Amino acid sequence: MKPLVAIVGRPNVGKSTLFNRLAGRRIAIVEDSPGVTRDRLYADCTWGQHAFTLIDTGGIDPYGESEIFTHMRRQAQAAIDLCDVILFLCDGQSGLSPDDRAVADMLRHARKPVLTVVNKVDRFPSNLHTDFYSLGLGEVHPISAANGLNLGDMLDAIIANFSPITETEENKSLKIAIVGRPNAGKSSIVNALCGEERVIVSALPGTTRDAVDTPLTADGKDYVLIDTAGIRRKARIERASIEQYSVLRALAAISRCDVAVLVIDACAGLAEQDQKIAGLILDAGKPCVIAVNKWDAVEKTTGTLEAYEKDLDRELKFISWARRVYISAIKGQRLKNLLPECEKAHAAASFRVPTGVLNDCIGEAVAITQPPPGPRGRVKIYFSTQASVCPPTFVIKVNQPEALHFSYLRYLENIIRKTFDFDGTPIKVIIRGREE
């Protein structure tokens, strides 16, 4: 699982600028006014041999009473609860403020490694950061996010808090992340698969802040179910805050699973939150099974299933390759199909196509439909190979990579998917020049 690193601090200290700098691209909106970043954003980053997920949060205004600042505080608190390392960002130009001290007091209760980072220090050596030692949070790291100064030392300090990289932690159990919106029935699925109440299912308010790993042996095979259920709606917390909290927990579970099960409430129907979590699965390159739960509670008429399938095709078109199963966790209907579907999805993601067979497939596809000509004449495909699995990744060598239209790339992807039955897993097709 990739460690989670959250950037927190009061408004307008440069959190989004630092996020964009570390992510290597402009993801967060950067504007010189407080409160611009209102929701968390995520990006995968690497430093040395370490990979981690960076979380950008809205500014914490300890004394702001408006609804938006209250919401942003809750968003930041959600990130703090789940992250492994906290970057406490301060503004060296404006100096240490009472708001910084209030945020520091909040972070002390988190019991997580906290790195105090003072931004907007554009010249070195400088004394702009020395006052921040009085916060009592240990070493202070001066940087300039805008100019990229002193970031290496800060990144070294971040990864020093990560667990050592080991190769011995691998086990043969298939790790299955059960993800989805609150109250979709994720814990009920885990309990039904285990045949006992391993995970608490309750309507009482409260939150489970850590994903629960449940070992399971079924039909002689070992599994680990990563349950992200347990998020309960508190009476005084908006629905948006809770659902965005669930996205972060889903992100953490998806990053370390072998197969993701996206649980959809058949009675509530598809929502934007389902699409967000499906997008996380796609971005992570994980196999996916869509489990439509509570199917027993849906009123059936002729064509009910076909209509629901069309809704899934329309709303989740970008993961149309995902396997599907319609279940009832409470009544156990078709639940026995879930684990075999996960096995099939993982087998597809792990399948390697022989190079000769792959080139024959691509050759036949080109013979049927030639690629459109490029600026230097005919586009020629020289060679194809599968570079990796999980997800299956294919590299195709051509003479004019910039001329191969994305629609033709999609055509080749569809041919590969249909020929080798990659149902249940995303696949990647990469175009390279002949000399690359």
N, C-alpha and C positions, 0 to 999 in steps of 0.2 A: 504494500500500500504506500502511495506517495504521501510524505508528510504534508500537512497543511500549514501555511504561514499566512497569518492575518496582519494587514496593515491597519492600525487604528490610531486615532488621535483626534484632537479638536478640529473644527472646520478650517479649511483654507491654509493647511500647513504643507500641502503638496503631495498628498497621498496618491492621487490619481496620476500625477506626473511621475512619481516613483514607480507606480504599478506599470505604466506604459513603458518606462525605461527598462525595467526588468523583464517585462513580457516581450520586448523587442518590437512592439507595434502599438499603434494608437488605438487602444480599446476603450478606455474610460474617457468620458467627456471631461476636458480640462477647461475651467473658466475661473477667472479671478474674482470669485464671489463665493461666500460660504454656502454650504448646503447643496451644491450641484450634484454630487454623487449621492443618490438616495437609496440605491440597492447595491447588494454585493455583486461583484464581478469576479470571474475566475480566469486564471491562465496557468498553463503548465510551463514551468521554467526548469532550466538545468544549470548547475554550477559544478565544474569538475565532473566527478562521477555520480553526483547526486541529482536526482530529479525531485521536484516538489511542486505543489499546487499553491499558487499565490492568490490571496483573497483581498480584494479592495473593498473597503467599507465606507459608509457615509460618516461624516464628521460627528464626533460625540460632543454635544453641547450640554454640559452637566446641569445648566440652569435654564435651558430653553424650555418653555412650556407649550409651544405651539404643537399641533398634532404631528407635523412633519418631523420636527426634531425629536419628539417622543418616539416616533416610529423608527427613526434612524438610530437612536440609542439602542432600541431592541434589536435591530439588525446587527449592530456592532457586537452586542452582547452574545447573540447567537453564534457569530463567527468566533468570538473569544472562547465560548464553551467548547467548541469542537476542534479548534486548531491545535497544533503541536508547538508552535513558536509564535510569539507576538512581537511585531515590530511597532514600537510606540514612537510615532513620528511627531516631532516638535519643530517649531519655526525658530531658527537661529537669528533671523533678522528682527523679529518682534520680541525675542527673549522669553524667558520663563514667565508664565502667567498663572493666575489662580486657577484657570480652567485646566492647565497642564497638571497642576497638583491634584485637582479633583479626579482627572482621568487616571493619574498614577495610583491614587488610592483605590480606584475601581479595579485596576489591573493587579494590585497586590492580592486581592481575594481570588484571582483566577487560578493561582497555584500552577502557572505555566511559565516556562522560560520567557523573560521579557527583555528585549534589546531596545535600549533608548537610542533613538537615531535623531540627530539634529540636522534638519534640512536647511537649504539656502545658505550654506557656508561656501561661498564661491571663491575664496582665496585661502591658501594654506601657506604657512601656519596661521591659525586664527584662534582667538579666545572666545568666539561667539558661543561655544558649546559648554564652557566650564561651569556656568551657573547651574546646568542641568544635573550635575553630580549631586546637588543637594536633594534631589528626589529620592536618593537612596536605592536606586534600581541597578546599581553596578556600573560597568563600563559604559561610557557615552561615545557614540560613533558619529562624528561630523561628516556630512556628505553634501553634495549638490546634485539633486536628482535631475535638474534641468540641464546641467553641463556634464553629468556622468562622472563626477569627481568622487574618489574614495569609495566607490561602490564595492570594489573587490574585497577590501577588509571587512565591510559589513556582511557580504555574502559568506565569507569564511566564518564569521561569527555565527551566522544562521546555521550553516550545515554542521558546525561543531555541536549543535544540540540534537542532531539526528542520530538515530541508532546506527551502529556500524552495518555496512553492507555485508551480508553473509549469503552463502550459497546453500547452507545446510538446512534452511528453514522450509524448503520445498516439501510438500507432502502430496500424496497421490489422490487425496480427496478432491472431488469436484466442488469448487466454491461457487455457490449460487446466491446472488444478491436479490432479495425480495424488495422491490422498490415501487413507489407509487404515491399517490396523494394520501393525506390523512383519512382514516376510516374507510379505506378501500378493502380492508380485510386481510392485510399482510400478516398480522400475528395469527389470525385464525387459520391461514394457510399453513404456517409453520406448525402450529399445534396439531392440525389435522394430519399433516404428513408424519409427525412424530407419534401420533396416537395418544398424546397426553398434553397437559398444559405446561409446555416448556416456557412460553412467553406470556406475560400477564396481558389479558385482554379486558379492558375496562373502559367505561365511559367517564370515570372520574377525571377531574382536571389534573394536569401535571405533564411533565415531559421526561422521556428517557433520553439522556444526552449521548449515550454511546450505542452504536450498533451492537446487537446481540448475536454472537456466533453460536450456532446450535449444531453439534455433530449429529449425523444421522446415517444409519446403515439400512439400506433397502435393497432387497433382491441380491444380496451379496456384494453390493457396491457402497462405497463410502462417500458421503457428502458433508459439506459444511454449509448450512443455511445462514446467510447474513441477513438478519431481520432488521429493517429500519423502521419498524412500527413503534408505537408507544408515544407518538406525538398527540397530545390531547389539547383540545382548544380551551384555553383559559378564558374566564368570563370577561376579563378586561383587556384581552389582546385581540387586535384585529385579525381577521382571516388571512389577509395578505402577509402579515408578519409570520404567522405560523407556516403558511405554505412555502414561503421563501426559505424558512428554516429547514423544511423538509428537502428542498433542493440541495442544500449543502450536505445534509446527511446522506442523501442519495449519491451525491458526488463521491463522498468518502467510501461508500460501500461499493460503488461501481468500479472505482479505481483498483480494487484488490480482488475482484471476482473473476471467475472464468466464464460465467453465463449470467446475464441479468434477466430477471423476470419482472416485467412491467405489469403491475396489477391495476386493472381498471374496474371501477365500480359500474356494473352494467346498469344499475338503476339510476345513478347520477349522470351517466353518459360521459363523453369525452370533454375535457376542459383544457385550457391553455397550459395548466400545470402538467398535465399528461404529456403534452407536446414538448415542454421544457425538459422533462426527465428523459423522454425518448431521444431528444437532441444530445443530452449528456451521454447516453449509451452509444449513440452514433459517433460522437467526438472521441470517445474512449476506444472505439474500434472493437466493442465487445459483442459476442453473439447475444441474441435476444429472443425471448419467448414472451408473447403478450398473453397474459392470463386475464380473461374477462370473468370477473368474480360476481357472485350473487345472480348468476344466470337463471337460477330457479325462481327468483322473484320477478322476473320480467314476464309480462303478459305476452303470450305467444299467439300469433295468428299466422296464416299462410304468408311466407316470405319474410318473417321477422329476422331470422338469421341472415338471410341475404341482404336485407336492408342494413343490418348492423355491420356486416362485412364491408358494404359500400361506404359507410361512415368511416370505418377504420382506414379504408383505402384512400379516402379523401383527406382526412385530418392527419393521418400518419403516413403520408405518401413517401416521405423520405426514409422510412424504415419498412417499406412494403415487403422486404425480404424476411422480416421477423416471422417466426412460427407462431401459431395461434392456438389457444385452447380455451374452451368455454366451460367454466367450472362453478361449483358451489362448495366453498370451504366448510360451511356449516353442515350441509347434508352429505358432503363427500362425493357429490356427483362429478364423474370424470376426473377427479383429483389424481387418480392413479396414472393418468396420461401426462401429468406435468413433468415428472422427473425424466421419463423417456424422451419427451420433447427437448428437455435441456441437454440430454446426452446426444441427441441428434444434432442440435445446434453446435455443441462443442466439437463433435466429430467433424462437422463441416468446416469449422474454423481451423481445425488442426490438419485438414487434408492437404496433401502436397501433390500437385499435378506434375507428372514426368515431363521434362523439357520437350522431348520429341512429340509427345501427344499434344502439348500446349501449342507448339508451332504448327502442327497439322490443323488444329482448331482455328487458330488465327488465320492461317493460309486459306482455309475454306471460307471464313467470314469475309476476307478481302476479295476472294474470287466472286462471291455473291454480290457484294457492294464495295466498290472501290472508294477509297478516301477522296474527298474533293481535292483538286490540284492546289498547290501552294504558289507563292510568288516566284519560286524558281522551278516551276513545272510540277511534274508528278510527285506525289508523296509516296515514298517507298518504305515498307516495313521490312526490316532486315532480320530481326531476331526477337524472340520473346522468352522470358524465363520467370519462374516464381522465386521471388527473393526471400520471402518469409511466410510464416503462418501466424494465426491469431492476431490480427486478421490476415487472411490470405492476401498477399501483396505481389502484384505482377509488374514486371518492368518490360517495356516494349521499346526496342531501338528503332528509330526512324531517321530519315535523312533531313527532314525539316520539322523538328518537334514543335516549333512555334506555329506551324501552319495547320496542325491537326486540330480540327474544330472540336469543341467539347461535346457536340452532339454525336460525332463519330466515336469519340472516346466512350461515351455512354453506350453506343451500339456495341462496341467490343466488350465492354463490361457485361452487358446483358447476354451476349453470346457465351462468354466464359461461365457466367452464373447458371445459365440453362443447361449447357453441355455437361458440367461437372456437378450439378445439383448442390449449389452453395446456399440452399435455403437455411435461414436462421442466423446467417453471419454476414456482416458487411464485407466487401472486398475492395481493394484499392488497385487501381491501374495507373502506373506512373510511366510517362513518356520521357525518353531520354534520347539525346543526339547520339550519333554513331560512335563518337569518340569519348562520350561521358562514361 
